[in-house]
Amino acid sequence: MKYIDEFNDPDLARRLLDDIHATTTRPWAMMEVCGGQTHSIIRHGIDQLLPDSIELIHGPGCPVCVTPLEMIDKALAIASLPDVIFCSFGDMLRVPGTDRDLFRVKSAGGDVRVVYSPLDALEIARQNPGREVVFFGIGFETTAPANAMAVHQARSLGIGNFSMLVSHVRVPPAIEAIMQSPDCRVQAFLAAGHVCSVMGTGEYPELAERYKVPVVVTGFEPLDILEGVRRAVHQLERGEHRVDNAYPRAVQEQGNPAAISMLAEVFEVTDRAWRGIGTIPGSGWRLSPAFRAYDAEHRFQVTGVRTQESGDCRSGDVLQGLIKPNECAAFGTICTPRNPLGATMVSSEGACAAYYLYRRLDTAPPAPPKEATPVG
């Protein structure tokens, strides 16, 4: 099968690993900025095959996980309204808010529906003109163009009972915030290939130069990740810091011009809070004034939301790369996929979910809590 079997070839993997082992002469720490990459790394044991001196740090690459608690609670409040059909991707339904999740809203009578595209939600709005239909629009640059298109079509078609609760985040400002943190140990980044397939690589050279870190655009199959690590190690060993595209079959320097144009028309850049991390300036998108009528936050004016994070959950430390999931005392004990304390345990891209699913339960002793400096 083209582009699948080729990127799981064990002989090629061994050759890449041999190169990495032969090249590495000192300790290096690099961060993958994508939850899909984290799951691939843990599923295939890639981190355990690398030299002991190379550490892969799991970054805030799960959009579900970094959606702020206040936004989750707003979603729950809107979904509970009697005339609302609330639509979301499935991985949001079990993300805990302050005292419930979307599944509990649904069990209490709320009309919560799983969709596979924002256009599905738009069609539901067309079929139910007497009800308000809200789509929960979250994600990085990867999912933002489709959400922008849905809002654009809603206006073009005159569908006035459709709105979107937007919580989009952007990767480059998060990388900058991570590098500015006094707790930062990252010396190189494996950039998310799907994000760069939309936005291109133009935002990364300045970051690589400013913070003297290699940025290697990387795919998601085992050989993609090994090749990304190999290229990053070669740069680190030579004292280089540049952007290197190791995912050329999907990523072009200019990205996707049509998608970028749609984003520029429908959205505008804004500051955004990241769950467990804090507010990062310029790290999000919201609907631009021309499309503000389709903004669910403005339409429903949810107020009086009081949030409270679990005191036992250290997902913020996990998202900042300060600890591994199994260094949290709650991991696998009071926090499991059936009883999650944080989104990192239930999201399909969450680091805690990866460690639990692939049985990384006892590989590290619990790390003592420490005062982490917010990256924002």
Disulfide bonds with the S-S distance in Angstrom:
Cys62-Cys65 2.46
